[in-house]
Amino acid sequence: MGQPPSPRKRGTHVSYFPIAKQFAKARKQAKIPKCVVLYSARHSFATDMLDRTGNIVLVGKLLGHRSVTTTQRYLHPQMKDLAELVNERNQLRAGEAQRDELRHSLRHSREAVVG
C-alpha cells in the first residue's frame, strides 16, 4: 500500500485548517452562502449518518470522539422522528389505559353477578 496523503500517522485525525480551507474553496465555487461553515457540515454529516445507521457509537468513531456523550452534542434529531416516537408512545399508553379500564369493568361486573 502507498503512503498516506499527508505526513501524519496512519489512523490519526486530519488537522482542521487544511480541511476548512478546502471546504471554503468548494463552498465559494458552489456559490453556497458563507453562513454555511465546516462545523455545520460536520453536524449535518453526523446526523445523516445516525439516521442511516442508527448507530451512535459508529458515528462517534467516524467523528473521532472518545465518548458517546460528545457525539450526542453533534446530533440534530429530526423533529418528525421525535414526533413519531412521541405519538407511538402515546398510542401504546392509550391502549394500556383502555385495557386496564376494561379489566376493571370486567372485575366489577363479575362481582355484581356473583354478589
Secondary structure as UniProt FT lines:
FT   TURN            10..11
FT   HELIX           16..29
FT   TURN            30..31
FT   TURN            34..35
FT   HELIX           38..53
FT   HELIX           56..63
FT   HELIX           68..74
FT   HELIX           79..114
//
